[in-house]
Amino acid sequence: MAVKVVIIGGGSSYTPEIIEGLIDRQASFPVREIVLVDIEEGREKLEIVGRLAQRMIEKANAEITLSWTLDRRAALVGADFVSTQIRVGGLKARALDERIPLKHGFIGQETNGAGGLFKAFRTIPVLIDLANEVAEICPDAWLVNFTNPAGIVTEAVLKHSSHKKVIGVCNIPFNMRNSVAEILETPVERVAIEFIGLNHFVFGRHVWVDGVDRTRDVLASLNAGNDYSPANIVGLGWSESFLSSLGMLPNPYHQYYFQTKDVLKKDLEAYEQNGTRAEVVQQVEAQLFEKYKDVDLAVKPEELEKRGGAYYSDAACNLMDSIHNDRGDIQTVNTLNNGTIRDLPEDAVIEVNAVITKSGPRPISIGALPLPIRGLITNLKTFEQLAIQAAVSGSYEDAYLACLMNPLIQDEKRIDPLLKDLFTAHEAYLPQFKKEVYS
Ligand code: G6P
């Protein structure tokens, strides 16, 4: 059966990756139509990416009809999969999320702390609108959400839209598994990691190779200086005590929580020298788009690997392929808890391994969270729930409470000035706060 995929945020510099992924899987995953969708501000990028994608498809002799449009409703007609990769406010808004908290003495990061909170505020209403449109126009389609903060956004959409076929995906677990395979010098297919937690706050509880527990070997290698940080994070290494006491694999984003002071210092220095990550990415993107314009280019350029989200499309394409073919394989996704983790609410979205079937992901039971990480995970989930509540209600008090419950903010007297600056900076993208904050 021919498949139609619609990519929301199709003008993203990442798009050539997903196009490559769909081309490479033609034999098992018969995508015959791809539509790239973007908004007016992204028109120029959409054209450039669309033309490159077209050249890639032609070069591969793939039987795929490609088009690009600003008309989202028309694009959604007949879609089987809708994938989202948008950034509301663009990299400019991201740079503000990174700079403003740092100015107040807090971590300034795209998906964590106050930056992540405001990204959630800008994004959630837009994704809820999209999901409602999907429910209306192509109700059988799966919505595959890559848009950050991916876990929070996925939970918000599941709670507040009428579309329920929603799955969140992230490249971190996928890349961790690949890196662990390299560390253990083992083909990745033989490596299984039990992931437990939340998006960008996930732990690898066990690593198995052919059923043998190799967790301690991987921890020893991390202790010896091996690292699996994506391009957007400079790893600082982990202490032996941290690794051996925890006994689980940290993910690169854990540095914000477990090395906060060192990260603050590192980020302050880096931002002074090279600008924030958003500003660095702006330069990388400018170079990428220059490349994309080259009419002789018909493959994904290697420079794309300088982006933190590199290989995200493998995670997305594997997921769509497995749903389509009802494979029943195990992948790591953001999905409804429904009792998988005993300590978290039923309606919370968690990042765990799941069996992927045509009827969706079936998460594999975890039981109770291990004691050392139980507190932080339940704490962060509370933050996420308050963040969603604030994003939907537009209530200042909800926003304040979300900050209070975030371990990277939490400092009660400093929250009002921090919020004031962030709300002022992002006014154009936060219409839901009009009544309580901007009146
Ligand atoms: C990581 C994260 C993604 C994030 C990306 C940022 O890989 O998992 O969620 O979008 O990095 O990368 P960038 O190149 O934009 O800094």
Residues whose N, C-alpha, C, O or C-beta is under 5 A from the ligand:
A	BS01	G6P	N148 N171 I172 P230 N232 R277 V281 K306 R307 G308 G309
